[in-house]
């Protein structure tokens, strides 16, 4: 058997463990409170028929039961520990433990502790107080045993008795306060619940809906809204009561309940203020709608009278034929346009009065099935408004028809008036100017219209195509133009004749909008050059100096360029071809090309824009190309390709022996050489003799005989004998392209075109 001294360490360890466990349980109390509150909130959000509602309630009850069981076990354990200390004779230790617990209970039950809050918080405080009272009842036997023990000092017993009485008194006071707090919390919860149920219904009642157009329906809505406002005034007491109770609770509110009480107060007051504002707005809308409907009734009658007069007026005018006088028709058209605009100004009032209100279906199948009547009358529509709508549509359609008829008559008379003074030359000039602005070619239109490609167009194809192209003209002018070229009345025109007639006659061209003398080619060239060159904005402007008739020097170079006027276009001689003045300036003007010294840019542009317009033979072209400093990188595109092909053949397959059929390539063609001082209107691409390529032959070891001589005209008119297959030198002589070597029998290679021109 253990002695008393040996039991002391065991009691101390049990007391320490008991205190430690009590502290742990006190730390879990906030979590227990939050869990039970969350469970109750989830349960309140469930519907009455939701099976989860009972499950949540059962879980909350189980949690409370287990919590109370643990607290009861701890209380009983503490009592047994105190009794064991008394039984073992350790009265001082038991007294000390009991006094510690009483002091802690006294601090918990102090009168200054807040005991107000919402219903959930008060219920929690009531449960805690009940547990405290149970512990007091359980420790009453321990206090009686200590008083009966004779080894306790009188001072200790007096202190124990005083503390015990004070704790019991505080417990009774706390119980009374909690009873009052519970009553106030239940009252607060009741009014809050009433407003939580009323506010959603009131908000749904005040949802924005389209108002009907019938006066009786508006009056019914106003009466219904007045009843709703009366109901709002009845609930004003609940809102005031919530505010008063919340303010009173917050004066002595438990810390756990402050947040919830403020939430209930704020959300209720905010939603209530919004509800009152929406109710006031709806009342104003209903009153305005009623006033508008009452005012619209008079407006409907006024519009009906006006539409009836307009209908009679239009019916009378439709019976009268449209006159053939241009001034009269123009006056009638202007008057009707004003009348039509007046009808359009009434459109806003008519649409506002006749707008259709789409009502929501009462059931999903309301508009389906065969039970709907064909001419079912909807009492929501005013028959006078429907009459106004139909009459306005009729008047509007009649006005549109009248306007269209007057417009067509006016257009026809204007066409006839313009046809009286029709001049094909004026029409042709307008068409050429339009083509120039659109940057089109004359043949583009006819190639697009000539579907079968026979070179002929019918009257409909010509007239409709011209109108669709966007050119400003009319059918009368187009029919007159078609009749000019349809001389045999075959209803077809050969568009090549039309294109030929469109070509400008520069010898008959006069100055626009002036009666001055005719402009010569030189004047036209000088005018166009000055116009284009004046666009240069450099510090040292790009100049064009006229040296003689048809010869100009551009920029700072000393080269003299030939300039001609061809088909309303100024052409400049460059190398072996002709380019337009615009392309020439884009290549040589620093403002346009970006760099006046970029030779590669010039060569690339010249190579793509070279056109042989002189009409001379291949020999004359080669002579000009030899004089050009950029020979090898300029000239026509075909010649460049031939030179590159021949050069590649010479480099890729070096010959060993000459061919014997060189005579055929030299004597196959005799060039037709002409001299023309002015470029021909139609570009002529003259084929050139290919550069002979040596071939290996085993039958002949000697060069072929020289080709026959031909004559080439010079500037003085003399003829210089040349070889047809030879190469023209700058002096006018010809040098055979092929040279034989008696030692090796190999032909001389021609210079190749450099790949990267400098």
Secondary structure, DSSP 8 states (H G I E B T S, - for coil): ---HHHHHHHHHHHHHHHHHHHHHHHHTHHHHHHHHHHHHHHHHHS-TT-HHHHHHHHHHHHHHHHHHHHHHHHHHHHHHHHHHHHHTT-HHHHHHHHHHHHHHHHHHT-TTS--B--HHHHHHHHHHHHHHHHHHHHHHHHHHHHHH-TTS-HHHHHHHHHHHHHHHHHHHHHHHHHHHHHHHHHHHHHHHHHHHHHHHHHHHHT------S-HHHHHHHHHHHHHHHHHHHHHHHHHHHHHHHHHHHHHTB-HHHHHHHHHHHHHHHHHHHHHHHHHHHHHHHHHHHHHHHHHHHHHHHHHHHHHHHHHHHHHHHHHS---S-HHHHHHHHHHHHHHHHHHHHTHHHHHHHH-------SSTTTT-SS-S-TT---TTS-HHHHHHHHHHHHHHHHHHHHHHHHHHHHHHHHHHHHHHT--HHHHHHHHHHHHHHHT--HHHHHHHH-SS-SSEEEHHHHHHHHHHHT-S--HHHHHHHHHHH-TT--SEEEHHHHHHHHS--GGG---TTS------HHHHHHHHHHHHHTT--SSS---EEEEETTEEEETT---EEEEEEETTEEEEEETTEEEEHHHHHHHH-HHHHS-TT-HHHHHHHHHHH-B--S---HHHHHHHHHHSTTTTT-S-HHHHHHHHHHHHHHHHS--SS--STHHHHHHS--------SS--SS---------------SS--S------EEEEE-TTS-EEEEETTSEE-TTS-EE-S----TTT----------SS--
